[in-house]
Amino acid sequence: MSETRDNLLAEINLPATSQFPLLDQLDATDNRYIKDLKINVSNALKYATLTEKEAVLLALAVSVNQKHDITIDSLTELAKSKGATEAEINEIHALTSLLNANNVFYRFKHFVGKEFYNTAPAGIRMSIMMNPVLGKEFFELASLTVSAINGCEMCVKSHEQSVINHGATEARIMDAIRLTAIFKSLIVLL
C-alpha cells in the first residue's frame, strides 16, 4: 500500500490499516488515479468558498445518502473536530432523508408532467426546512448537493435558485457540487 493511499484515507479520518479491496487494487495497479483522487479530496476539503466544517458536513451528506457507514462514522468524527454540533450533524441526516423523499416525489411529477400531479399538493411534511439549525443558505446548499446526487432536475433547479436567493455565489455552489461529485467517486472505491 502506498503513502498516497494512506494519506487519502487520513484526509477523511480513516486509519491507514483500513482494508478497501477496490481502492487497494487500484493502488497496486494504477497509482496515478489514487494520486488524482487524493489531490481531489484534499482540494475539495479546502475550497475557499466553504469552511472546513461546511466541506466535511457536505461530504457527510454524500455518505449518508449513499448509506456508507464507514465514512459516515469517520466524517461525523471529523465534522465534530471542525466544530460541528450534534444538532448540525443530526440535521444533515434528517435533511438527506427528507431530500430522498422529495427527490423521488418531484422527479415523478417532473417525469410524468400531468396537470393533476403538478397541481396536487405534495402532502409531505417539511418543517425542518423552515428554521434549520444549519441556517437557510447552508441547508439549501446541502439540499442542492443531495438532489444533484439523486438526479432530481426540479429539486436541483429549485434549491440552486434558493441558495442564490440566500446570498451564495455561483462559485460556492460549484465548489459544493464538485465536492459532492468527488466524495461520491471516493465512496465507490471504499
DRENTOR-524907 format. One record per residue: residue number from 0; residue in one letter; x, y, z of N, C-alpha, C in turn. Coordinates in steps of 0.1 Angstrom, whole numbers. Layout:
<i->NUM aa->a npx->X npy->Y npz->Z capx->X capy->Y capz->Z cpx->X cpy->Y cpz->Z>
...
This chain:
<i->0 aa->m npx->8 npy->-12 npz->0 capx->0 capy->0 capz->0 cpx->9 cpy->12 cpz->0>
<i->1 aa->s npx->5 npy->22 npz->-8 capx->13 capy->34 capz->-9 cpx->10 cpy->45 cpz->1>
<i->2 aa->e npx->19 npy->54 npz->2 capx->18 capy->65 capz->11 cpx->6 cpy->74 cpz->7>
<i->3 aa->t npx->5 npy->75 npz->-6 capx->-6 capy->83 capz->-12 cpx->-20 cpy->78 cpz->-7>
<i->4 aa->r npx->-21 npy->65 npz->-8 capx->-34 capy->58 capz->-4 cpx->-36 cpy->61 cpz->11>
<i->5 aa->d npx->-26 npy->60 npz->19 capx->-27 capy->62 capz->33 cpx->-30 cpy->76 cpz->36>
<i->6 aa->n npx->-24 npy->86 npz->29 capx->-28 capy->100 capz->31 cpx->-42 cpy->103 cpz->26>
<i->7 aa->l npx->-47 npy->96 npz->16 capx->-60 capy->98 capz->12 cpx->-70 cpy->94 cpz->23>
<i->8 aa->l npx->-68 npy->83 npz->29 capx->-76 capy->78 capz->40 cpx->-75 cpy->87 cpz->52>
<i->9 aa->a npx->-63 npy->93 npz->55 capx->-62 capy->102 capz->66 cpx->-70 cpy->115 cpz->64>
<i->10 aa->e npx->-71 npy->119 npz->51 capx->-79 capy->131 capz->48 cpx->-93 cpy->130 cpz->53>
<i->11 aa->i npx->-99 npy->118 npz->53 capx->-113 capy->116 capz->57 cpx->-113 cpy->108 cpz->70>
<i->12 aa->n npx->-103 npy->109 npz->78 capx->-103 capy->104 capz->92 cpx->-104 cpy->88 cpz->93>
<i->13 aa->l npx->-98 npy->82 npz->83 capx->-98 capy->67 capz->83 cpx->-83 cpy->62 cpz->85>
<i->14 aa->p npx->-81 npy->52 npz->93 capx->-68 capy->47 capz->96 cpx->-62 cpy->40 cpz->83>
<i->15 aa->a npx->-49 npy->41 npz->82 capx->-42 capy->35 capz->71 cpx->-44 cpy->20 cpz->71>
<i->16 aa->t npx->-46 npy->14 npz->82 capx->-48 capy->0 capz->83 cpx->-61 cpy->-5 cpz->77>
<i->17 aa->s npx->-70 npy->4 npz->74 capx->-83 capy->1 capz->68 cpx->-81 cpy->-7 cpz->55>
<i->18 aa->q npx->-89 npy->-17 npz->53 capx->-89 capy->-25 capz->41 cpx->-100 cpy->-22 cpz->32>
<i->19 aa->f npx->-97 npy->-18 npz->20 capx->-107 capy->-15 capz->9 cpx->-102 cpy->-21 cpz->-4>
<i->20 aa->p npx->-107 npy->-33 npz->-7 capx->-102 capy->-41 capz->-18 cpx->-102 cpy->-33 cpz->-31>
<i->21 aa->l npx->-112 npy->-26 npz->-35 capx->-111 capy->-19 capz->-47 cpx->-101 cpy->-8 cpz->-47>
<i->22 aa->l npx->-100 npy->0 npz->-37 capx->-90 capy->10 capz->-35 cpx->-76 cpy->4 cpz->-35>
<i->23 aa->d npx->-75 npy->-6 npz->-28 capx->-61 capy->-13 capz->-27 cpx->-57 cpy->-19 cpz->-40>
<i->24 aa->q npx->-67 npy->-24 npz->-48 capx->-64 capy->-30 capz->-61 cpx->-59 cpy->-19 cpz->-71>
<i->25 aa->l npx->-66 npy->-8 npz->-71 capx->-62 capy->4 capz->-79 cpx->-49 cpy->9 cpz->-75>
<i->26 aa->d npx->-47 npy->10 npz->-62 capx->-34 capy->15 capz->-57 cpx->-22 cpy->6 cpz->-61>
<i->27 aa->a npx->-25 npy->-7 npz->-62 capx->-14 capy->-16 capz->-66 cpx->-12 cpy->-16 cpz->-81>
<i->28 aa->t npx->-22 npy->-13 npz->-89 capx->-21 capy->-14 capz->-103 cpx->-20 cpy->0 cpz->-111>
<i->29 aa->d npx->-27 npy->10 npz->-105 capx->-27 capy->23 capz->-112 cpx->-27 cpy->34 cpz->-102>
<i->30 aa->n npx->-15 npy->36 npz->-96 capx->-14 capy->46 capz->-86 cpx->-17 cpy->60 cpz->-90>
<i->31 aa->r npx->-17 npy->63 npz->-104 capx->-20 capy->76 capz->-109 cpx->-33 cpy->81 cpz->-104>
<i->32 aa->y npx->-43 npy->72 npz->-105 capx->-57 capy->76 capz->-101 cpx->-58 cpy->78 cpz->-86>
<i->33 aa->i npx->-51 npy->71 npz->-78 capx->-51 capy->73 capz->-64 cpx->-45 cpy->86 cpz->-61>
<i->34 aa->k npx->-34 npy->90 npz->-68 capx->-28 capy->103 capz->-66 cpx->-38 cpy->114 cpz->-70>
<i->35 aa->d npx->-45 npy->113 npz->-81 capx->-55 capy->122 capz->-85 cpx->-66 cpy->123 cpz->-75>
<i->36 aa->l npx->-71 npy->112 npz->-70 capx->-82 capy->112 capz->-61 cpx->-78 cpy->118 cpz->-47>
<i->37 aa->k npx->-66 npy->115 npz->-43 capx->-61 capy->121 capz->-31 cpx->-60 cpy->137 cpz->-32>
<i->38 aa->i npx->-55 npy->142 npz->-43 capx->-55 capy->156 capz->-46 cpx->-69 cpy->162 cpz->-47>
<i->39 aa->n npx->-78 npy->155 npz->-54 capx->-92 capy->160 capz->-55 cpx->-98 cpy->161 cpz->-41>
<i->40 aa->v npx->-97 npy->151 npz->-33 capx->-103 capy->151 capz->-20 cpx->-97 cpy->162 cpz->-11>
<i->41 aa->s npx->-84 npy->162 npz->-11 capx->-77 capy->173 capz->-3 cpx->-81 cpy->187 cpz->-7>
<i->42 aa->n npx->-82 npy->189 npz->-20 capx->-86 capy->202 capz->-25 cpx->-101 cpy->205 cpz->-22>
<i->43 aa->a npx->-109 npy->195 npz->-23 capx->-124 capy->197 capz->-20 cpx->-126 cpy->201 cpz->-6>
<i->44 aa->l npx->-118 npy->196 npz->3 capx->-120 capy->199 capz->17 cpx->-114 cpy->213 cpz->21>
<i->45 aa->k npx->-108 npy->219 npz->11 capx->-102 capy->232 capz->14 cpx->-106 cpy->243 cpz->4>
<i->46 aa->y npx->-118 npy->242 npz->-3 capx->-122 capy->252 capz->-12 cpx->-124 cpy->265 cpz->-4>
<i->47 aa->a npx->-120 npy->276 npz->-10 capx->-121 capy->289 capz->-4 cpx->-135 cpy->293 cpz->-1>
<i->48 aa->t npx->-145 npy->288 npz->-8 capx->-159 capy->293 capz->-6 cpx->-166 cpy->285 cpz->4>
<i->49 aa->l npx->-160 npy->274 npz->10 capx->-166 capy->266 capz->20 cpx->-157 cpy->266 cpz->32>
<i->50 aa->t npx->-162 npy->267 npz->44 capx->-154 capy->265 capz->56 cpx->-151 cpy->250 cpz->57>
<i->51 aa->e npx->-141 npy->246 npz->65 capx->-137 capy->232 capz->67 cpx->-149 cpy->224 cpz->72>
<i->52 aa->k npx->-156 npy->230 npz->82 capx->-168 capy->224 capz->88 cpx->-179 cpy->222 cpz->77>
<i->53 aa->e npx->-181 npy->232 npz->69 capx->-191 capy->230 capz->58 cpx->-187 cpy->219 cpz->48>
<i->54 aa->a npx->-175 npy->219 npz->44 capx->-170 capy->209 capz->35 cpx->-172 cpy->195 cpz->41>
<i->55 aa->v npx->-168 npy->193 npz->53 capx->-170 capy->179 capz->59 cpx->-185 cpy->176 cpz->61>
<i->56 aa->l npx->-193 npy->186 npz->64 capx->-208 capy->183 capz->65 cpx->-214 cpy->179 cpz->51>
<i->57 aa->l npx->-209 npy->186 npz->41 capx->-214 capy->182 capz->27 cpx->-209 cpy->168 cpz->24>
<i->58 aa->a npx->-197 npy->165 npz->27 capx->-191 capy->151 capz->25 cpx->-199 cpy->141 cpz->33>
<i->59 aa->l npx->-203 npy->145 npz->45 capx->-211 capy->136 capz->53 cpx->-225 cpy->134 cpz->47>
<i->60 aa->a npx->-231 npy->144 npz->41 capx->-244 capy->142 capz->34 cpx->-243 cpy->132 cpz->23>
<i->61 aa->v npx->-232 npy->133 npz->16 capx->-229 capy->123 capz->5 cpx->-229 cpy->109 cpz->11>
<i->62 aa->s npx->-221 npy->107 npz->22 capx->-220 capy->94 capz->28 cpx->-234 cpy->89 cpz->33>
<i->63 aa->v npx->-241 npy->98 npz->39 capx->-254 capy->94 capz->44 cpx->-263 cpy->90 cpz->33>
<i->64 aa->n npx->-263 npy->98 npz->22 capx->-271 capy->95 capz->10 cpx->-268 cpy->81 cpz->4>
<i->65 aa->q npx->-255 npy->78 npz->4 capx->-250 capy->66 capz->-2 cpx->-251 cpy->54 cpz->9>
<i->66 aa->k npx->-255 npy->57 npz->21 capx->-256 capy->47 capz->32 cpx->-242 cpy->40 cpz->34>
<i->67 aa->h npx->-232 npy->48 npz->34 capx->-218 capy->43 capz->35 cpx->-213 cpy->44 cpz->50>
<i->68 aa->d npx->-216 npy->34 npz->58 capx->-214 capy->35 capz->72 cpx->-200 cpy->39 cpz->77>
<i->69 aa->i npx->-190 npy->34 npz->70 capx->-176 capy->36 capz->73 cpx->-173 cpy->51 cpz->73>
<i->70 aa->t npx->-177 npy->58 npz->62 capx->-174 capy->72 capz->60 cpx->-184 cpy->80 cpz->68>
<i->71 aa->i npx->-196 npy->75 npz->71 capx->-205 capy->83 capz->80 cpx->-198 cpy->84 cpz->93>
<i->72 aa->d npx->-193 npy->73 npz->98 capx->-186 capy->74 capz->111 cpx->-174 cpy->83 cpz->111>
<i->73 aa->s npx->-165 npy->81 npz->101 capx->-153 capy->88 capz->101 cpx->-155 cpy->103 cpz->99>
<i->74 aa->l npx->-165 npy->107 npz->90 capx->-168 capy->121 capz->87 cpx->-175 cpy->127 cpz->99>
<i->75 aa->t npx->-183 npy->120 npz->106 capx->-190 capy->125 capz->118 cpx->-180 cpy->130 cpz->128>
<i->76 aa->e npx->-170 npy->121 npz->130 capx->-159 capy->125 capz->140 cpx->-151 cpy->137 cpz->135>
<i->77 aa->l npx->-148 npy->137 npz->122 capx->-141 capy->148 capz->116 cpx->-149 cpy->161 cpz->116>
<i->78 aa->a npx->-162 npy->160 npz->114 capx->-171 capy->172 capz->115 cpx->-171 cpy->177 cpz->129>
<i->79 aa->k npx->-171 npy->169 npz->139 capx->-171 capy->173 capz->153 cpx->-157 cpy->180 cpz->156>
<i->80 aa->s npx->-146 npy->175 npz->150 capx->-133 capy->181 capz->152 cpx->-132 cpy->195 cpz->146>
<i->81 aa->k npx->-141 npy->197 npz->136 capx->-141 capy->210 capz->129 cpx->-152 cpy->220 cpz->135>
<i->82 aa->g npx->-158 npy->215 npz->146 capx->-167 capy->224 capz->153 cpx->-182 cpy->221 cpz->151>
<i->83 aa->a npx->-186 npy->211 npz->143 capx->-200 capy->208 capz->141 cpx->-206 cpy->202 cpz->154>
<i->84 aa->t npx->-218 npy->207 npz->157 capx->-225 capy->202 capz->168 cpx->-234 cpy->190 cpz->165>
<i->85 aa->e npx->-238 npy->183 npz->176 capx->-247 capy->171 capz->174 cpx->-259 cpy->175 cpz->166>
<i->86 aa->a npx->-265 npy->187 npz->169 capx->-277 capy->192 capz->162 cpx->-274 cpy->194 cpz->147>
<i->87 aa->e npx->-263 npy->199 npz->143 capx->-259 capy->201 capz->129 cpx->-257 cpy->188 cpz->122>
<i->88 aa->i npx->-250 npy->178 npz->129 capx->-248 capy->165 capz->123 cpx->-262 cpy->158 cpz->121>
<i->89 aa->n npx->-270 npy->159 npz->131 capx->-283 capy->152 capz->131 cpx->-291 cpy->159 cpz->119>
<i->90 aa->e npx->-290 npy->172 npz->118 capx->-298 capy->178 capz->107 cpx->-293 cpy->174 cpz->93>
<i->91 aa->i npx->-280 npy->171 npz->92 capx->-275 capy->165 capz->79 cpx->-282 cpy->152 cpz->76>
<i->92 aa->h npx->-283 npy->144 npz->86 capx->-290 capy->131 capz->84 cpx->-305 cpy->133 cpz->81>
<i->93 aa->a npx->-312 npy->142 npz->88 capx->-326 capy->145 capz->86 cpx->-328 cpy->151 cpz->72>
<i->94 aa->l npx->-320 npy->160 npz->68 capx->-320 capy->167 capz->55 cpx->-319 cpy->157 cpz->44>
<i->95 aa->t npx->-309 npy->148 npz->45 capx->-307 capy->138 capz->35 cpx->-319 cpy->128 cpz->34>
<i->96 aa->s npx->-325 npy->125 npz->45 capx->-336 capy->116 capz->44 cpx->-348 cpy->123 cpz->38>
<i->97 aa->l npx->-351 npy->136 npz->42 capx->-362 capy->144 capz->36 cpx->-359 cpy->145 cpz->21>
<i->98 aa->l npx->-347 npy->149 npz->17 capx->-345 capy->151 capz->3 cpx->-346 cpy->138 cpz->-5>
<i->99 aa->n npx->-344 npy->127 npz->0 capx->-346 capy->114 capz->-7 cpx->-361 cpy->113 cpz->-10>
<i->100 aa->a npx->-370 npy->116 npz->0 capx->-384 capy->116 capz->-3 cpx->-388 cpy->126 cpz->-13>
<i->101 aa->n npx->-383 npy->138 npz->-12 capx->-387 capy->149 capz->-21 cpx->-382 cpy->146 cpz->-35>
<i->102 aa->n npx->-369 npy->140 npz->-36 capx->-364 capy->138 capz->-49 cpx->-372 cpy->127 cpz->-57>
<i->103 aa->v npx->-376 npy->117 npz->-50 capx->-385 capy->107 capz->-56 cpx->-398 cpy->113 cpz->-61>
<i->104 aa->f npx->-404 npy->120 npz->-51 capx->-417 capy->126 capz->-54 cpx->-417 cpy->136 cpz->-66>
<i->105 aa->y npx->-408 npy->146 npz->-65 capx->-407 capy->156 capz->-75 cpx->-402 cpy->151 cpz->-88>
<i->106 aa->r npx->-393 npy->142 npz->-88 capx->-388 capy->136 capz->-100 cpx->-400 cpy->129 cpz->-108>
<i->107 aa->f npx->-408 npy->122 npz->-100 capx->-420 capy->116 capz->-106 cpx->-429 cpy->126 cpz->-112>
<i->108 aa->k npx->-432 npy->137 npz->-105 capx->-440 capy->148 capz->-110 cpx->-435 cpy->153 cpz->-123>
<i->109 aa->h npx->-422 npy->155 npz->-123 capx->-415 capy->161 capz->-135 cpx->-415 cpy->151 cpz->-147>
<i->110 aa->f npx->-412 npy->139 npz->-144 capx->-412 capy->129 capz->-155 cpx->-426 cpy->127 cpz->-161>
<i->111 aa->v npx->-436 npy->126 npz->-153 capx->-449 capy->123 capz->-158 cpx->-455 cpy->136 cpz->-165>
<i->112 aa->g npx->-454 npy->147 npz->-158 capx->-458 capy->160 capz->-163 cpx->-473 cpy->162 cpz->-165>
<i->113 aa->k npx->-481 npy->154 npz->-158 capx->-496 capy->156 capz->-159 cpx->-501 cpy->167 cpz->-150>
<i->114 aa->e npx->-511 npy->174 npz->-155 capx->-516 capy->185 capz->-147 cpx->-520 cpy->181 cpz->-133>
<i->115 aa->f npx->-527 npy->170 npz->-131 capx->-531 capy->166 capz->-118 cpx->-520 cpy->165 cpz->-108>
<i->116 aa->y npx->-509 npy->158 npz->-112 capx->-498 capy->156 capz->-104 cpx->-490 cpy->170 cpz->-101>
<i->117 aa->n npx->-490 npy->178 npz->-111 capx->-483 capy->191 capz->-110 cpx->-490 cpy->201 cpz->-101>
<i->118 aa->t npx->-504 npy->199 npz->-100 capx->-511 capy->209 capz->-91 cpx->-515 cpy->203 cpz->-78>
<i->119 aa->a npx->-514 npy->190 npz->-76 capx->-518 capy->184 capz->-63 cpx->-507 cpy->188 cpz->-53>
<i->120 aa->p npx->-511 npy->190 npz->-41 capx->-502 capy->193 capz->-30 cpx->-493 cpy->181 cpz->-27>
<i->121 aa->a npx->-480 npy->184 npz->-23 capx->-471 capy->174 capz->-20 cpx->-475 cpy->165 cpz->-9>
<i->122 aa->g npx->-481 npy->170 npz->1 capx->-485 capy->162 capz->13 cpx->-474 cpy->156 cpz->20>
<i->123 aa->i npx->-462 npy->162 npz->19 capx->-450 capy->157 capz->26 cpx->-446 cpy->168 cpz->36>
<i->124 aa->r npx->-446 npy->165 npz->49 capx->-442 capy->174 capz->59 cpx->-427 cpy->178 cpz->58>
<i->125 aa->m npx->-424 npy->191 npz->58 capx->-410 capy->195 capz->56 cpx->-407 cpy->207 cpz->66>
<i->126 aa->s npx->-412 npy->206 npz->78 capx->-410 capy->217 capz->88 cpx->-395 cpy->219 cpz->91>
<i->127 aa->i npx->-386 npy->209 npz->89 capx->-372 capy->211 capz->91 cpx->-366 cpy->222 cpz->82>
<i->128 aa->m npx->-373 npy->224 npz->71 capx->-368 capy->235 capz->62 cpx->-371 cpy->249 cpz->66>
<i->129 aa->m npx->-380 npy->250 npz->76 capx->-384 capy->264 capz->79 cpx->-374 cpy->271 cpz->88>
<i->130 aa->n npx->-368 npy->265 npz->97 capx->-358 capy->271 capz->106 cpx->-347 cpy->262 cpz->109>
<i->131 aa->p npx->-339 npy->259 npz->99 capx->-328 capy->249 capz->101 cpx->-317 cpy->253 cpz->110>
<i->132 aa->v npx->-312 npy->244 npz->118 capx->-300 capy->246 capz->127 cpx->-288 cpy->251 cpz->118>
<i->133 aa->l npx->-287 npy->245 npz->106 capx->-276 capy->248 capz->98 cpx->-276 cpy->262 cpz->92>
<i->134 aa->g npx->-288 npy->269 npz->93 capx->-290 capy->282 capz->86 cpx->-296 cpy->279 cpz->72>
<i->135 aa->k npx->-304 npy->288 npz->67 capx->-311 capy->286 capz->55 cpx->-302 cpy->284 cpz->43>
<i->136 aa->e npx->-292 npy->292 npz->42 capx->-283 capy->292 capz->30 cpx->-276 cpy->278 cpz->29>
<i->137 aa->f npx->-270 npy->274 npz->40 capx->-263 capy->261 capz->40 cpx->-272 cpy->249 cpz->39>
<i->138 aa->f npx->-284 npy->250 npz->46 capx->-294 capy->240 capz->45 cpx->-297 cpy->238 cpz->30>
<i->139 aa->e npx->-300 npy->249 npz->23 capx->-304 capy->248 capz->9 cpx->-292 cpy->243 cpz->0>
<i->140 aa->l npx->-280 npy->247 npz->4 capx->-268 capy->242 capz->-4 cpx->-267 cpy->227 cpz->-2>
<i->141 aa->a npx->-268 npy->222 npz->10 capx->-267 capy->207 capz->13 cpx->-279 cpy->200 cpz->6>
<i->142 aa->s npx->-291 npy->206 npz->6 capx->-302 capy->201 capz->-2 cpx->-299 cpy->200 cpz->-17>
<i->143 aa->l npx->-293 npy->210 npz->-22 capx->-289 capy->210 capz->-36 cpx->-280 cpy->199 cpz->-39>
<i->144 aa->t npx->-270 npy->196 npz->-31 capx->-260 capy->186 capz->-33 cpx->-266 cpy->172 cpz->-33>
<i->145 aa->v npx->-275 npy->170 npz->-23 capx->-282 capy->157 capz->-23 cpx->-291 cpy->155 cpz->-35>
<i->146 aa->s npx->-298 npy->166 npz->-39 capx->-307 capy->165 capz->-51 cpx->-299 cpy->162 cpz->-63>
<i->147 aa->a npx->-287 npy->168 npz->-64 capx->-278 capy->165 capz->-76 cpx->-274 cpy->151 cpz->-77>
<i->148 aa->i npx->-271 npy->145 npz->-65 capx->-267 capy->131 capz->-65 cpx->-279 cpy->122 cpz->-69>
<i->149 aa->n npx->-291 npy->126 npz->-65 capx->-303 capy->118 capz->-67 cpx->-309 cpy->121 cpz->-81>
<i->150 aa->g npx->-304 npy->131 npz->-88 capx->-308 capy->133 capz->-101 cpx->-322 cpy->139 cpz->-103>
<i->151 aa->c npx->-326 npy->147 npz->-94 capx->-340 capy->154 capz->-95 cpx->-338 cpy->168 cpz->-101>
<i->152 aa->e npx->-341 npy->169 npz->-113 capx->-339 capy->182 capz->-120 cpx->-347 cpy->193 cpz->-114>
<i->153 aa->m npx->-359 npy->190 npz->-110 capx->-368 capy->200 capz->-104 cpx->-363 cpy->205 cpz->-91>
<i->154 aa->c npx->-358 npy->196 npz->-83 capx->-352 capy->199 capz->-70 cpx->-339 cpy->207 cpz->-71>
<i->155 aa->v npx->-331 npy->202 npz->-81 capx->-318 capy->209 capz->-83 cpx->-320 cpy->224 cpz->-87>
<i->156 aa->k npx->-329 npy->226 npz->-96 capx->-332 capy->240 capz->-100 cpx->-337 cpy->248 cpz->-89>
<i->157 aa->s npx->-347 npy->242 npz->-82 capx->-353 capy->250 capz->-71 cpx->-343 cpy->253 cpz->-60>
<i->158 aa->h npx->-335 npy->243 npz->-55 capx->-325 capy->246 capz->-45 cpx->-314 cpy->255 cpz->-49>
<i->159 aa->e npx->-310 npy->254 npz->-62 capx->-299 capy->263 capz->-67 cpx->-304 cpy->277 cpz->-66>
<i->160 aa->q npx->-316 npy->280 npz->-71 capx->-322 capy->293 capz->-70 cpx->-323 cpy->298 cpz->-56>
<i->161 aa->s npx->-327 npy->289 npz->-47 capx->-329 capy->293 capz->-33 cpx->-315 cpy->296 cpz->-27>
<i->162 aa->v npx->-305 npy->289 npz->-30 capx->-291 capy->292 capz->-25 cpx->-287 cpy->306 cpz->-30>
<i->163 aa->i npx->-289 npy->309 npz->-42 capx->-286 capy->322 capz->-48 cpx->-294 cpy->333 cpz->-40>
<i->164 aa->n npx->-307 npy->330 npz->-38 capx->-316 capy->340 capz->-32 cpx->-311 cpy->342 cpz->-17>
<i->165 aa->h npx->-304 npy->333 npz->-11 capx->-299 capy->334 capz->2 cpx->-285 cpy->340 cpz->3>
<i->166 aa->g npx->-280 npy->345 npz->-9 capx->-268 capy->352 capz->-9 cpx->-255 cpy->345 cpz->-13>
<i->167 aa->a npx->-257 npy->332 npz->-17 capx->-245 capy->325 capz->-21 cpx->-241 cpy->328 cpz->-36>
<i->168 aa->t npx->-228 npy->326 npz->-39 capx->-223 capy->328 capz->-52 cpx->-224 cpy->315 cpz->-60>
<i->169 aa->e npx->-223 npy->317 npz->-73 capx->-223 capy->305 capz->-82 cpx->-210 cpy->297 cpz->-79>
<i->170 aa->a npx->-199 npy->304 npz->-76 capx->-186 capy->298 capz->-73 cpx->-188 cpy->288 cpz->-61>
<i->171 aa->r npx->-195 npy->293 npz->-50 capx->-198 capy->285 capz->-38 cpx->-206 cpy->272 cpz->-42>
<i->172 aa->i npx->-216 npy->274 npz->-50 capx->-224 capy->263 capz->-55 cpx->-216 cpy->253 cpz->-63>
<i->173 aa->m npx->-207 npy->258 npz->-72 capx->-199 capy->249 capz->-80 cpx->-189 cpy->242 cpz->-71>
<i->174 aa->d npx->-184 npy->248 npz->-61 capx->-175 capy->241 capz->-52 cpx->-182 cpy->230 cpz->-44>
<i->175 aa->a npx->-194 npy->233 npz->-40 capx->-202 capy->223 capz->-33 cpx->-206 cpy->211 cpz->-41>
<i->176 aa->i npx->-209 npy->214 npz->-54 capx->-213 capy->203 capz->-63 cpx->-200 cpy->195 cpz->-67>
<i->177 aa->r npx->-189 npy->202 npz->-69 capx->-176 capy->195 capz->-72 cpx->-172 cpy->186 cpz->-60>
<i->178 aa->l npx->-173 npy->191 npz->-48 capx->-170 capy->183 capz->-36 cpx->-179 cpy->171 cpz->-36>
<i->179 aa->t npx->-192 npy->172 npz->-38 capx->-201 capy->161 capz->-38 cpx->-198 cpy->151 cpz->-48>
<i->180 aa->a npx->-194 npy->155 npz->-60 capx->-190 capy->146 capz->-71 cpx->-178 cpy->138 cpz->-67>
<i->181 aa->i npx->-168 npy->145 npz->-61 capx->-155 capy->139 capz->-57 cpx->-158 cpy->128 cpz->-46>
<i->182 aa->f npx->-166 npy->132 npz->-36 capx->-168 capy->123 capz->-25 cpx->-177 cpy->111 cpz->-29>
<i->183 aa->k npx->-186 npy->113 npz->-39 capx->-193 capy->101 capz->-44 cpx->-183 cpy->92 cpz->-51>
<i->184 aa->s npx->-174 npy->98 npz->-59 capx->-164 capy->89 capz->-66 cpx->-155 cpy->82 cpz->-56>
<i->185 aa->l npx->-152 npy->88 npz->-45 capx->-143 capy->81 capz->-35 cpx->-151 cpy->70 cpz->-29>
<i->186 aa->i npx->-163 npy->72 npz->-25 capx->-171 capy->61 capz->-18 cpx->-173 cpy->49 cpz->-27>
<i->187 aa->v npx->-173 npy->51 npz->-40 capx->-174 capy->39 capz->-49 cpx->-162 cpy->29 cpz->-47>
<i->188 aa->l npx->-151 npy->35 npz->-42 capx->-139 capy->26 capz->-40 cpx->-137 cpy->21 cpz->-26>
<i->189 aa->l npx->-146 npy->26 npz->-17 capx->-144 capy->22 capz->-3 cpx->-154 cpy->11 cpz->1>
